[in-house]
Amino acid sequence: MISSRIIRALLAGAISSAAMWAFMRFMPLLGGPNVDAIALLSTVSAQFGPLVPLTQYLLLSVIVFPFLYATLLYRDLPGSPWQKGLLWGVILFALRGLIVSPVMGQGLFGLGGEDHAVTVLIEMFVAHCIYGSLLGVIIGDQPRTKVQAYAPRERELQRRR
């Protein structure tokens, strides 16, 4: 059976992804450049068809990243849930800028030649912050297991002996 934490992570991924996409679609109304968020966030070339980048984006942002955050990283990141999520969003932004963008031929952080590269970079940073913060808030506090909850008490008792 799938745990409630995993279900909450998938729901958080879907909501956070939708918010990130909506933010990127809303920015042109405020004078920002019209950015194809799916193409920017995808590592797959559009030559494979229009659904491949969208599928990859949804797979990563709705399933993979929330699952990694909720199961592996949540306990180790500092701060409250929204701060942990914000940090995760910044980590994802950094990984995209340092690894994915250069592999796609866009240069570090996508600054390799686009007309509005700095504006797009700022939009992407804010979008990743929105994604991560919402992810953290929706997933919320992870309950400690019995082993985690009693471990400090056991250590304290062993020190006294």
C-alpha positions in Angstrom: 0.0 0.0 0.0 1.2 3.5 -0.8 1.9 5.6 2.3 0.0 8.8 2.9 3.4 10.7 2.8 3.9 9.5 -0.9 0.3 10.4 -1.8 0.8 13.8 -0.2 4.1 14.3 -2.1 2.5 13.5 -5.5 -0.4 15.8 -4.8 2.1 18.5 -3.7 4.0 17.9 -6.9 0.9 18.3 -9.1 -0.1 21.6 -7.3 3.4 23.0 -7.3 3.9 22.2 -10.9 0.7 23.8 -11.9 1.6 26.9 -9.9 5.0 27.1 -11.5 3.5 26.8 -14.9 0.9 29.4 -14.2 3.5 31.8 -12.9 5.5 31.4 -16.1 2.3 32.0 -18.2 1.4 35.1 -16.2 4.7 36.9 -16.5 4.1 38.2 -20.0 1.0 40.1 -18.7 3.4 42.0 -16.4 5.8 42.8 -19.2 8.1 39.8 -19.0 9.1 37.9 -22.1 6.8 35.1 -23.3 8.7 32.0 -22.1 7.8 28.4 -23.2 8.1 27.0 -19.6 7.8 23.4 -20.7 10.6 23.7 -23.3 12.8 25.6 -20.8 12.2 23.0 -18.1 12.7 20.0 -20.3 15.9 18.3 -21.2 14.4 16.6 -24.2 14.5 18.2 -27.6 11.2 19.2 -29.2 12.3 17.2 -32.2 10.7 14.1 -30.6 7.3 15.7 -30.7 5.4 18.2 -28.6 4.3 15.7 -25.9 7.7 14.4 -25.0 8.9 17.5 -23.2 5.6 17.9 -21.5 5.6 14.3 -20.4 9.2 14.6 -19.1 8.3 17.8 -17.2 5.3 16.2 -15.6 7.2 13.0 -14.7 10.0 15.0 -13.0 8.0 17.7 -11.4 5.0 15.7 -10.2 6.6 12.4 -9.4 10.4 12.2 -9.2 11.3 15.5 -7.5 8.5 15.4 -4.9 9.3 11.7 -4.1 13.0 12.5 -3.7 12.2 15.5 -1.4 9.6 13.6 0.7 11.5 10.4 1.1 15.2 11.2 1.1 15.9 14.9 1.7 13.1 16.3 3.9 14.6 15.2 7.2 18.1 16.5 6.4 17.2 20.0 5.2 17.1 22.8 7.8 14.2 25.0 8.7 10.4 24.9 8.7 8.5 23.1 5.9 8.3 26.1 3.6 12.0 26.8 4.1 12.9 23.2 3.4 10.8 23.4 0.2 12.3 26.7 -0.8 15.8 25.3 -0.4 14.8 22.3 -2.5 13.5 24.7 -5.2 16.9 26.6 -5.1 18.8 23.3 -5.4 16.7 22.3 -8.4 17.3 25.7 -10.0 21.0 25.4 -9.4 21.1 21.8 -10.9 19.2 23.0 -13.9 21.4 26.0 -14.4 24.7 24.2 -13.8 24.0 20.9 -15.6 20.9 20.8 -17.7 21.2 24.2 -19.4 24.8 23.7 -20.6 24.0 20.2 -21.8 21.1 21.7 -23.9 23.6 24.2 -25.4 22.1 27.2 -23.5 25.2 28.0 -21.5 25.4 28.2 -17.7 22.0 29.1 -16.2 20.6 29.6 -19.8 22.6 32.8 -20.3 24.1 31.7 -23.6 22.6 34.0 -26.2 18.9 34.5 -25.7 17.7 38.1 -26.0 16.0 38.2 -22.5 18.3 35.7 -20.8 18.7 37.6 -17.5 14.9 38.2 -17.3 14.2 34.5 -18.1 16.8 33.5 -15.5 15.1 35.6 -12.8 11.7 34.3 -13.8 13.0 30.7 -13.6 14.5 31.4 -10.2 11.2 32.8 -8.8 9.3 29.9 -10.4 11.6 27.3 -8.8 11.2 29.1 -5.4 7.4 29.0 -5.8 7.5 25.3 -6.8 9.7 24.4 -3.8 7.9 26.5 -1.2 4.5 25.1 -2.2 5.9 21.6 -2.2 7.3 22.1 1.3 4.1 23.6 2.7 1.8 21.0 1.2 3.9 18.0 2.2 4.3 19.7 5.6 6.0 18.2 8.7 7.0 14.6 8.4 6.1 12.6 11.5 9.1 11.0 13.1 9.3 7.3 13.3 9.6 5.6 16.7 13.3 5.0 16.2 13.9 8.7 15.4 11.7 9.9 18.3 13.3 7.7 20.9 16.9 7.8 19.7 17.9 11.1 21.6 16.3 9.7 24.8 18.3 6.4 24.4 21.5 8.3 23.9 20.9 10.4 27.0 20.2 7.3 29.1 23.4 5.7 27.8 25.5 8.8 28.8 24.1 8.7 32.3 25.3 5.1 32.8 
